[in-house]
Amino acid sequence: MILAAVTGYGMHLQSAARPGGSIAPAHTAVLPLYVGILIAEWGLSYYCWAGLRRHGVKLAEVMGPAWGHWQRAAKEVLIAAAFWVVWEGVAWLANRAVGANRAKSISALLPQSALEYGLWIAVAVSAGICEEFVFRGYLQRQLWAVSGSAAAAIAGQALVFGVAHGYQGIQKMIVISILGLLYGLLAQWRRNLRPGILAHAWSDIFSVL
């Protein structure tokens, strides 16, 4: 229900946008928007964490084992870097396959000042942590428990992940669902969310550099 509300609001922004190529007529004060995104990301994560805690599930069981020593950390960072390269390639192919995005551009909502870039980085890092925890950690495991199928769980969370980005339009929703499959496969393979978190956060930061 929470994700449905977020998706509905995003689609409303698309449909309510003024005629033209952008979701907003010009770059406006985006700091309140970024703060709102931070609150929403961490609020949803808290909701999932509270549910886990209520049923006696430790956060480490969802996030995966701690790195423990620098060799393991270095390995996971290298995996995240390699995954990001694959992610970029798949994103390029998927964008070409679905064709030009006919939705309103969100470029007017991207950062321009130093302060906005600083807060955007906080948003990107939060998205990496929170979205991997919510979709690949919490939701994917829940769907696996319900369906008994890891494949169905990965596909289900990817679909929800894509639909939750409805503010970017139908074409982008399809692409993001495909990328959600990659994140789900990575989490299933590593039994650890940290490589996905690193790759996710960096991809969001890189997208505006």
C-alpha positions as CSV (number, residue, x, y, z in Angstrom):
1,M,0.0,0.0,0.0
2,I,2.9,2.4,0.8
3,L,4.6,1.6,-2.5
4,A,1.2,2.0,-4.3
5,A,0.8,5.4,-2.9
6,V,4.3,6.4,-3.9
7,T,3.7,5.0,-7.4
8,G,0.4,6.8,-7.7
9,Y,1.9,10.1,-6.7
10,G,4.7,9.7,-9.3
11,M,2.2,9.0,-12.1
12,H,0.2,12.0,-11.0
13,L,3.2,14.2,-11.4
14,Q,3.6,12.9,-15.0
15,S,-0.1,13.4,-15.9
16,A,-0.3,16.8,-14.2
17,A,2.8,18.2,-15.8
18,R,2.3,21.2,-18.1
19,P,2.6,20.7,-21.9
20,G,6.2,20.5,-23.0
21,G,9.1,18.1,-22.6
22,S,9.7,18.5,-18.9
23,I,7.9,17.4,-15.8
24,A,8.5,20.9,-14.4
25,P,8.6,24.2,-16.4
26,A,12.0,25.1,-15.1
27,H,14.5,24.2,-12.4
28,T,13.0,25.2,-9.1
29,A,13.8,24.8,-5.4
30,V,14.5,21.0,-5.3
31,L,15.8,20.9,-1.7
32,P,12.4,20.3,-0.2
33,L,11.8,17.5,-2.8
34,Y,15.1,15.8,-1.9
35,V,14.4,16.0,1.9
36,G,11.0,14.5,1.2
37,I,12.6,11.6,-0.7
38,L,15.0,11.0,2.2
39,I,12.1,10.9,4.6
40,A,10.2,8.5,2.4
41,E,13.2,6.2,1.8
42,W,14.1,5.9,5.4
43,G,10.5,5.8,6.6
44,L,9.8,2.8,4.4
45,S,13.0,1.1,5.5
46,Y,12.0,1.7,9.1
47,Y,8.6,0.2,8.5
48,C,10.2,-3.0,7.1
49,W,12.8,-3.1,9.9
50,A,10.1,-2.8,12.5
51,G,8.2,-5.7,11.0
52,L,11.4,-7.8,11.0
53,R,12.1,-6.9,14.6
54,R,8.6,-7.7,15.7
55,H,9.0,-11.2,14.4
56,G,12.4,-11.7,15.8
57,V,14.4,-11.4,12.5
58,K,17.7,-9.7,12.9
59,L,18.8,-7.1,10.4
60,A,22.0,-9.0,9.7
61,E,19.9,-12.0,8.4
62,V,18.5,-9.7,5.7
63,M,21.6,-7.6,4.9
64,G,23.9,-10.5,4.9
65,P,27.1,-11.3,6.9
66,A,29.4,-8.5,7.9
67,W,32.6,-8.0,5.9
68,G,34.7,-8.9,8.9
69,H,38.1,-8.1,7.3
70,W,39.4,-6.0,4.5
71,Q,39.9,-8.8,2.1
72,R,36.2,-9.6,2.1
73,A,35.3,-5.9,1.8
74,A,37.7,-5.5,-1.1
75,K,36.2,-8.5,-2.9
76,E,32.6,-7.1,-2.5
77,V,33.7,-3.7,-3.8
78,L,35.3,-5.3,-6.9
79,I,32.1,-7.4,-7.4
80,A,30.0,-4.2,-7.1
81,A,32.3,-2.4,-9.6
82,A,32.0,-5.3,-12.1
83,F,28.3,-5.5,-11.6
84,W,27.9,-1.8,-12.3
85,V,29.7,-2.2,-15.6
86,V,27.3,-5.0,-16.5
87,W,24.4,-2.9,-15.2
88,E,25.3,0.0,-17.5
89,G,25.5,-2.2,-20.5
90,V,22.2,-3.8,-19.8
91,A,20.6,-0.4,-19.2
92,W,21.9,0.9,-22.6
93,L,20.5,-2.2,-24.4
94,A,17.2,-2.0,-22.5
95,N,16.8,1.7,-23.3
96,R,17.4,1.0,-27.0
97,A,15.0,-2.0,-27.0
98,V,12.0,-0.1,-25.5
99,G,12.6,3.0,-27.6
100,A,12.5,6.7,-26.9
101,N,10.9,7.6,-23.6
102,R,7.7,9.6,-24.3
103,A,7.3,10.6,-20.6
104,K,8.0,14.1,-19.4
105,S,11.7,14.7,-18.6
106,I,12.7,14.9,-14.9
107,S,15.9,16.9,-15.8
108,A,14.5,20.1,-14.2
109,L,14.5,18.2,-10.9
110,L,18.2,17.3,-11.0
111,P,20.7,19.2,-8.9
112,Q,22.5,22.3,-10.2
113,S,24.0,24.1,-7.2
114,A,26.7,22.8,-4.9
115,L,24.2,22.5,-2.0
116,E,21.8,20.6,-4.3
117,Y,24.6,18.2,-5.4
118,G,25.5,17.6,-1.8
119,L,22.0,16.7,-0.8
120,W,21.6,14.6,-4.0
121,I,24.5,12.5,-3.0
122,A,22.8,11.9,0.4
123,V,19.6,10.9,-1.6
124,A,21.6,8.6,-3.8
125,V,23.4,6.9,-0.9
126,S,20.1,6.5,0.9
127,A,18.4,5.0,-2.2
128,G,21.2,2.5,-2.5
129,I,20.8,1.4,1.2
130,C,17.1,1.7,1.6
131,E,15.9,0.4,-1.8
132,E,18.2,-2.6,-1.7
133,F,17.0,-3.4,1.8
134,V,13.3,-2.9,1.0
135,F,13.2,-4.6,-2.4
136,R,16.1,-7.1,-2.5
137,G,16.2,-7.8,1.2
138,Y,12.8,-7.6,2.7
139,L,10.4,-8.0,-0.3
140,Q,12.4,-10.6,-2.2
141,R,12.6,-12.8,0.8
142,Q,8.9,-12.3,1.6
143,L,7.9,-13.3,-1.9
144,W,10.3,-16.3,-1.8
145,A,8.7,-17.4,1.4
146,V,5.2,-17.0,0.0
147,S,5.8,-18.6,-3.5
148,G,8.5,-21.1,-2.6
149,S,10.3,-20.0,-5.7
150,A,13.5,-17.8,-5.8
151,A,12.8,-17.1,-9.5
152,A,9.3,-15.8,-8.8
153,A,10.6,-13.7,-5.9
154,I,13.3,-12.1,-8.0
155,A,10.8,-11.4,-10.8
156,G,8.2,-10.1,-8.4
157,Q,10.4,-7.6,-6.6
158,A,11.8,-6.4,-9.9
159,L,8.3,-5.7,-11.2
160,V,7.3,-3.8,-8.0
161,F,10.7,-1.9,-8.2
162,G,10.0,-0.8,-11.7
163,V,6.4,0.2,-11.1
164,A,7.5,2.2,-8.1
165,H,9.4,4.5,-10.5
166,G,6.2,5.4,-12.3
167,Y,7.2,9.1,-12.2
168,Q,9.7,8.4,-15.0
169,G,7.1,7.0,-17.5
170,I,6.2,3.6,-18.9
171,Q,9.4,3.0,-20.9
172,K,11.6,3.8,-17.9
173,M,9.5,1.5,-15.7
174,I,10.2,-1.4,-18.0
175,V,13.9,-0.6,-18.1
176,I,14.1,-0.2,-14.3
177,S,12.2,-3.5,-13.9
178,I,14.9,-5.2,-16.0
179,L,17.6,-3.6,-13.9
180,G,15.7,-4.8,-10.8
181,L,16.1,-8.3,-12.0
182,L,19.9,-7.8,-12.1
183,Y,19.9,-6.5,-8.5
184,G,17.8,-9.4,-7.4
185,L,20.1,-11.9,-9.0
186,L,23.1,-10.3,-7.4
187,A,21.5,-10.4,-4.0
188,Q,20.5,-14.1,-4.5
189,W,24.0,-15.0,-5.6
190,R,25.9,-13.2,-2.9
191,R,23.4,-13.7,-0.1
192,N,24.6,-10.2,0.8
193,L,23.1,-6.8,-0.1
194,R,26.3,-4.8,0.2
195,P,27.5,-5.1,-3.4
196,G,24.1,-4.1,-4.6
197,I,24.0,-1.2,-2.3
198,L,27.4,0.1,-3.5
199,A,26.5,-0.3,-7.2
200,H,23.0,1.2,-6.7
201,A,24.3,4.3,-4.8
202,W,27.1,4.9,-7.3
203,S,24.8,4.5,-10.3
204,D,22.5,7.2,-8.9
205,I,25.4,9.5,-8.1
206,F,27.0,8.9,-11.5
207,S,23.8,9.6,-13.4
208,V,24.0,13.4,-12.5
209,L,27.8,13.8,-12.8
